[in-house]
Amino acid sequence: MDVVNEILGNSSKESNKYKPVTVKKHLELEYDLGTLLAVDPNDFNIDLYSKNPNEYFLNLARDNTQLLLNKLWELPTERVEEAVMVKLPPPKTALPRMKPVPKPRPLTKWQKFAKEKGIQKKKKPKLSWDDQLKKWVPLYGFKKAKAEKEKNWVLEVPQNADPNEDQFNKKLVAKTENVSKNDLQRLRNIAKNKNIKVPRFGTSNPEVSSAKDLKAAITIAKASTASLGKFQDKLHKEVEAKGVSAITPGASRKRKMTPLEPENKLNMNIVESILNKKPRLDVDKAVAKQLQTNTFVENSQQKQGTSKGSQKIKNKTNKKPKGSKGHRAGKKGGGRKRR
């Protein structure tokens, strides 16, 4: 009996760990099963929240999730590969998106053709049987290249071909050209989807002028003569270029209209200047002019004062030497005296 009681006690403890499936609420939740959304309109229990907020929110989230799952299992179900699936109804709540819905990728040229003709893509096997090698060979990869080397270890030279031509190199060049052709077609599909014009043959060259550039060059060259193109004959099917009047000599340019507000303001200023008898006095301009005259006068006075002082100093320093009172300092020694 002790063992039975112990087992029953352990089972009751384990059952107490899991909460019941049924949850009671004062107000029923609002559901949007299409988006798996449940809104709880009931009020918060402030007493339980103040005691332990984390535990309160954890229990509240668990109860609402249990109610949402109970509603989901009321919907029709179906079994798909040993799994029970629930068919969700269309959503009621419009959820906002940060970015717009991605557009479907446009079809390539081959996909459009296959859709029109009803051609369906069949899944190819990864391996194919090779009768020559007597084994299964993959359709692509390094094992395929290795098998090709084993099978094509010798190549037959055609009758019309040069006997000294390397057939292995010729086959390699043809393969690289085929890869380049497929890559070019892929780029053409991308350009077509993005509405980019691509030349039909070859690649686009930015150094080659377009028809629009040639028309502009012809129009400017004709107007660059002395008569501004008045006596120049027109070419066959010649069309004058548009949008080149700014760089064409002698071309008539349309005058840009001035906006209304500055023109109205300008006219009002003219009327006020005519009607007002007293001339307008610009105080800032008058003060600036007076300051300029004052500084000019002060500078001129300072210059005059400095010039007088320098003259006095020169007069003091540049005095004539005093005479020797009739005595001359003659040469020492004998010599002829002058009378």
ZAMARGU-4260 file (C-alpha; in steps of 0.2 Angstrom, whole numbers, plus 5000, padded with zeros to 4 digits):
<rodrens>
0) 5000/5000/5000 | 5014/5012/5004 | 5021/5009/4986 | 5004/5013/4978 | 5002/5029/4989
5) 5019/5034/4984 | 5015/5032/4965 | 4999/5041/4967 | 5007/5055/4976 | 5021/5057/4962
10) 5007/5057/4949 | 4997/5070/4958 | 5013/5081/4959 | 5017/5079/4941 | 4999/5083/4936
15) 5000/5099/4947 | 5014/5105/4936 | 5003/5107/4921 | 4988/5119/4921 | 4971/5115/4915
20) 4966/5117/4897 | 4950/5127/4901 | 4952/5145/4906 | 4939/5156/4913 | 4938/5175/4909
25) 4925/5188/4914 | 4925/5194/4896 | 4928/5184/4881 | 4943/5187/4870 | 4942/5195/4853
30) 4950/5183/4840 | 4957/5185/4823 | 4962/5168/4818 | 4968/5172/4801 | 4983/5182/4809
35) 4983/5171/4825 | 4978/5187/4835 | 4969/5187/4852 | 4964/5203/4861 | 4961/5203/4880
40) 4948/5216/4885 | 4948/5212/4903 | 4956/5223/4916 | 4972/5220/4925 | 4973/5213/4943
45) 4982/5227/4952 | 4985/5216/4968 | 4993/5202/4959 | 5003/5214/4948 | 5010/5223/4963
50) 5015/5207/4971 | 5025/5199/4957 | 5023/5208/4940 | 5034/5195/4930 | 5024/5180/4936
55) 5007/5189/4933 | 5011/5193/4915 | 5018/5175/4912 | 5002/5167/4919 | 4991/5180/4909
60) 5001/5176/4892 | 4999/5157/4896 | 4980/5158/4898 | 4977/5169/4883 | 4988/5157/4872
65) 4978/5142/4879 | 4962/5151/4874 | 4969/5155/4856 | 4974/5137/4854 | 4957/5130/4859
70) 4949/5141/4846 | 4961/5135/4833 | 4956/5117/4836 | 4938/5121/4833 | 4942/5124/4815
75) 4942/5111/4801 | 4958/5100/4801 | 4966/5089/4788 | 4981/5077/4788 | 4996/5080/4777
80) 5010/5068/4778 | 5006/5061/4795 | 5003/5079/4802 | 4987/5087/4807 | 4985/5104/4799
85) 4972/5117/4802 | 4964/5128/4789 | 4965/5146/4794 | 4951/5158/4789 | 4955/5174/4779
90) 4963/5188/4791 | 4952/5202/4797 | 4965/5214/4804 | 4976/5223/4791 | 4994/5223/4797
95) 5005/5237/4791 | 5021/5234/4781 | 5037/5243/4782 | 5041/5240/4763 | 5029/5237/4749
100) 5024/5220/4743 | 5037/5212/4732 | 5032/5211/4714 | 5033/5195/4705 | 5048/5192/4695
105) 5045/5195/4676 | 5046/5180/4665 | 5060/5177/4653 | 5059/5175/4634 | 5059/5156/4635
110) 5047/5156/4650 | 5034/5166/4640 | 5036/5155/4625 | 5034/5139/4635 | 5019/5147/4644
115) 5011/5151/4627 | 5015/5134/4619 | 5010/5124/4635 | 5028/5117/4637 | 5030/5110/4655
120) 5047/5108/4663 | 5051/5090/4667 | 5063/5086/4681 | 5078/5078/4673 | 5088/5064/4683
125) 5105/5068/4689 | 5113/5053/4682 | 5112/5046/4664 | 5119/5029/4657 | 5134/5030/4646
130) 5134/5015/4633 | 5152/5018/4629 | 5159/5019/4647 | 5146/5006/4653 | 5142/5016/4669
135) 5131/5030/4676 | 5138/5047/4673 | 5131/5064/4681 | 5124/5077/4669 | 5136/5091/4676
140) 5151/5093/4688 | 5169/5087/4689 | 5164/5069/4687 | 5155/5073/4670 | 5171/5082/4664
145) 5182/5067/4669 | 5170/5055/4660 | 5171/5066/4644 | 5190/5065/4645 | 5189/5046/4646
150) 5177/5045/4632 | 5184/5058/4620 | 5202/5054/4622 | 5204/5054/4603 | 5194/5065/4591
155) 5191/5062/4572 | 5197/5075/4560 | 5184/5080/4547 | 5188/5079/4529 | 5186/5097/4525
160) 5196/5103/4540 | 5215/5107/4542 | 5224/5091/4547 | 5236/5101/4558 | 5222/5110/4567
165) 5220/5105/4586 | 5202/5098/4587 | 5203/5098/4606 | 5206/5117/4606 | 5192/5119/4593
170) 5180/5110/4604 | 5185/5120/4620 | 5183/5137/4610 | 5166/5131/4604 | 5161/5127/4622
175) 5167/5144/4629 | 5157/5153/4615 | 5142/5144/4620 | 5144/5149/4638 | 5146/5167/4633
180) 5131/5166/4622 | 5120/5160/4636 | 5127/5173/4648 | 5124/5187/4635 | 5106/5181/4633
185) 5104/5181/4652 | 5110/5199/4653 | 5098/5204/4639 | 5083/5197/4649 | 5088/5207/4664
190) 5089/5223/4653 | 5072/5219/4645 | 5064/5217/4662 | 5071/5234/4667 | 5067/5243/4651
195) 5085/5246/4646 | 5088/5247/4627 | 5102/5236/4621 | 5109/5235/4604 | 5104/5220/4593
200) 5121/5215/4588 | 5137/5217/4598 | 5139/5228/4614 | 5135/5246/4617 | 5150/5258/4614
205) 5149/5275/4624 | 5162/5282/4612 | 5150/5280/4597 | 5138/5295/4594 | 5119/5292/4594
210) 5107/5299/4581 | 5102/5312/4593 | 5120/5318/4595 | 5122/5318/4576 | 5107/5329/4574
215) 5113/5342/4587 | 5130/5342/4578 | 5122/5346/4561 | 5111/5360/4568 | 5126/5368/4577
220) 5137/5366/4562 | 5125/5374/4550 | 5122/5389/4562 | 5141/5392/4564 | 5143/5400/4547
225) 5145/5419/4544 | 5126/5420/4538 | 5121/5409/4554 | 5115/5396/4542 | 5103/5406/4532
230) 5110/5401/4515 | 5114/5383/4519 | 5104/5369/4510 | 5095/5356/4520 | 5100/5338/4519
235) 5089/5324/4514 | 5076/5320/4528 | 5085/5333/4539 | 5076/5336/4556 | 5082/5351/4567
240) 5088/5346/4584 | 5078/5351/4599 | 5085/5358/4615 | 5101/5365/4608 | 5096/5383/4606
245) 5107/5388/4621 | 5123/5383/4612 | 5117/5387/4594 | 5123/5404/4587 | 5109/5416/4582
250) 5095/5404/4588 | 5080/5413/4595 | 5079/5410/4614 | 5063/5412/4623 | 5064/5425/4637
255) 5060/5418/4654 | 5046/5426/4663 | 5050/5434/4679 | 5039/5428/4694 | 5024/5439/4699
260) 5029/5443/4717 | 5046/5452/4713 | 5038/5461/4698 | 5024/5468/4709 | 5036/5473/4723
265) 5047/5482/4710 | 5032/5492/4702 | 5026/5497/4720 | 5043/5504/4724 | 5044/5514/4708
270) 5026/5521/4712 | 5031/5526/4729 | 5047/5534/4724 | 5037/5545/4711 | 5023/5550/4723
275) 5034/5554/4739 | 5040/5572/4737 | 5053/5570/4751 | 5068/5560/4746 | 5071/5545/4756
280) 5085/5546/4769 | 5095/5530/4771 | 5101/5532/4789 | 5114/5518/4789 | 5122/5524/4773
285) 5123/5542/4779 | 5131/5537/4796 | 5144/5526/4786 | 5148/5541/4775 | 5150/5553/4790
290) 5162/5540/4798 | 5171/5539/4782 | 5174/5558/4781 | 5179/5559/4799 | 5192/5546/4797
295) 5198/5554/4781 | 5200/5571/4790 | 5209/5563/4805 | 5221/5554/4794 | 5225/5570/4784
300) 5229/5580/4800 | 5240/5566/4806 | 5250/5566/4790 | 5252/5585/4791 | 5258/5584/4809
305) 5271/5571/4805 | 5277/5581/4789 | 5280/5597/4800 | 5290/5588/4813 | 5301/5579/4801
310) 5305/5596/4793 | 5311/5603/4810 | 5322/5588/4813 | 5330/5590/4796 | 5333/5609/4799
315) 5342/5605/4816 | 5353/5592/4809 | 5358/5599/4792 | 5366/5615/4798 | 5380/5623/4788
320) 5398/5621/4795 | 5405/5637/4804 | 5419/5646/4795 | 5437/5647/4801 | 5437/5666/4802
325) 5448/5670/4787 | 5461/5656/4790 | 5463/5642/4778 | 5470/5626/4781 | 5484/5625/4768
330) 5495/5611/4764 | 5510/5608/4775 | 5527/5609/4768 | 5534/5619/4755 | 5525/5624/4739
335) 5520/5639/4728 | 5508/5651/4736 | 5494/5658/4727 | 5489/5676/4727
</rodrens>
